[in-house]
């Protein structure tokens, strides 16, 4: 067990970091992992995700790639650039996780014991693989 989550094997942890808690922490964590260990590159991650979403929006809606039918909400969270970010713009939806998997063509594993967006998950692991769309 590592860091309070029994689903995380301590010997598999590569790095432990302190992410700046400003409402953009989910995007900051991704930036750290995907953009050469620099959490301040979170705007680049958001832009990458937005471009991917916009290029595939019609296909995503047609094939039901995202759980939340409100793609506008997802777009708005990616477009938010203000310093002060309210909860509605946090990286909290399962659709954000799916979009990261699709944008960067990686499997994403979320260890949680809480609610992600409006979906309740049991304590454990949510693994999201890139869609083929």
C-alpha positions as CSV (number, residue, x, y, z in Angstrom):
1,X,0.0,0.0,0.0
2,X,1.3,3.4,-0.9
3,X,0.0,6.9,0.1
4,X,-3.2,5.6,1.6
5,X,-4.3,3.7,-1.4
6,X,-4.0,-0.1,-1.1
7,X,-4.3,-0.4,-4.9
8,X,-1.0,1.4,-5.4
9,X,2.1,-0.9,-5.1
10,X,4.9,1.1,-3.4
11,X,7.6,-0.4,-5.6
12,X,5.7,0.8,-8.8
13,X,5.8,4.5,-7.7
14,X,8.3,6.4,-9.8
15,X,7.9,9.8,-8.2
16,X,6.1,11.7,-5.5
17,X,5.5,15.4,-6.1
18,X,3.8,18.3,-4.5
19,X,1.4,19.8,-7.0
20,X,0.3,23.4,-6.5
21,X,-3.3,23.4,-5.2
22,X,-4.9,26.1,-7.3
23,X,-7.9,24.3,-8.8
24,X,-5.8,23.3,-11.8
25,X,-3.9,20.5,-9.9
26,X,-5.3,17.7,-12.1
27,X,-4.0,19.4,-15.2
28,X,-0.7,20.3,-13.4
29,X,-0.2,16.6,-12.4
30,X,-0.7,15.6,-16.0
31,X,1.7,18.3,-17.2
32,X,4.3,17.0,-14.8
33,X,3.9,13.4,-16.0
34,X,3.6,14.2,-19.7
35,X,5.6,17.4,-20.2
36,X,9.1,16.8,-19.0
37,X,8.4,17.1,-15.3
38,X,7.1,20.6,-15.4
39,X,3.7,21.2,-13.8
40,X,3.7,24.8,-15.0
41,X,3.0,23.4,-18.5
42,X,-0.6,22.6,-17.6
43,X,-1.8,25.2,-20.2
44,X,-0.1,23.2,-22.9
45,X,-1.9,20.0,-21.7
46,X,-5.2,21.8,-21.7
47,X,-4.6,23.1,-25.2
48,X,-3.6,19.6,-26.5
49,X,-6.7,18.2,-25.0
50,X,-8.9,20.9,-26.4
51,X,-7.5,20.5,-29.9
52,X,-8.0,16.8,-29.8
53,X,-11.5,17.2,-28.6
54,X,-12.4,19.8,-31.2
55,X,-10.9,17.7,-34.0
56,X,-13.0,14.6,-33.0
57,X,-16.1,16.2,-31.4
58,X,-18.6,14.9,-33.9
59,X,-17.2,11.4,-33.9
60,X,-17.0,11.4,-30.1
61,X,-20.7,12.3,-29.8
62,X,-21.8,9.9,-32.6
63,X,-20.0,6.9,-30.9
64,X,-20.7,7.9,-27.3
65,X,-17.0,8.1,-26.3
66,X,-17.7,10.4,-23.3
67,X,-20.1,9.5,-20.5
68,X,-21.3,13.0,-20.0
69,X,-23.4,14.3,-22.8
70,X,-22.4,17.8,-22.1
71,X,-19.2,18.2,-24.2
72,X,-19.6,22.0,-23.7
73,X,-18.8,21.6,-20.0
74,X,-15.6,19.7,-20.9
75,X,-14.7,22.4,-23.4
76,X,-15.3,25.1,-20.9
77,X,-13.0,23.5,-18.3
78,X,-10.3,23.3,-21.0
79,X,-10.8,26.9,-22.1
80,X,-10.7,28.3,-18.5
81,X,-7.5,30.3,-18.1
82,X,-8.3,32.5,-15.1
83,X,-6.2,32.5,-12.1
84,X,-9.1,31.7,-9.9
85,X,-10.7,28.4,-10.9
86,X,-13.9,27.2,-9.3
87,X,-14.8,23.5,-8.8
88,X,-16.8,23.3,-12.1
89,X,-13.5,23.8,-14.0
90,X,-11.5,21.2,-12.1
91,X,-10.1,18.0,-13.7
92,X,-12.9,16.0,-12.1
93,X,-14.9,14.2,-14.7
94,X,-14.3,10.8,-16.1
95,X,-14.5,12.4,-19.5
96,X,-11.3,14.4,-18.7
97,X,-9.6,11.1,-18.0
98,X,-10.8,9.6,-21.3
99,X,-9.8,12.7,-23.2
100,X,-6.2,12.5,-21.7
101,X,-6.0,8.8,-22.8
102,X,-7.2,9.7,-26.3
103,X,-5.1,12.9,-26.6
104,X,-1.8,11.3,-25.6
105,X,-2.6,7.7,-26.6
106,X,-1.9,6.4,-23.1
107,X,-3.7,4.3,-20.6
108,X,-4.6,6.4,-17.5
109,X,-5.1,4.9,-14.1
110,X,-6.9,6.8,-11.4
111,X,-6.8,5.6,-7.8
112,X,-9.7,7.0,-5.9
113,X,-11.9,6.6,-2.9
114,X,-14.3,9.5,-3.8
115,X,-16.5,11.0,-6.5
116,X,-15.1,12.0,-9.9
117,X,-17.4,14.5,-11.4
118,X,-20.9,13.2,-10.8
119,X,-19.9,9.5,-10.8
120,X,-19.4,7.7,-7.5
121,X,-16.5,5.1,-7.5
122,X,-15.6,2.6,-4.9
123,X,-12.2,2.8,-3.4
124,X,-9.9,1.4,-6.0
125,X,-8.7,1.8,-9.5
126,X,-10.3,3.3,-12.6
127,X,-8.3,2.4,-15.7
128,X,-9.2,4.2,-19.0
129,X,-7.6,3.2,-22.3
130,X,-7.5,5.3,-25.5
131,X,-10.6,4.9,-27.6
132,X,-10.2,3.8,-31.2
133,X,-12.1,6.8,-32.6
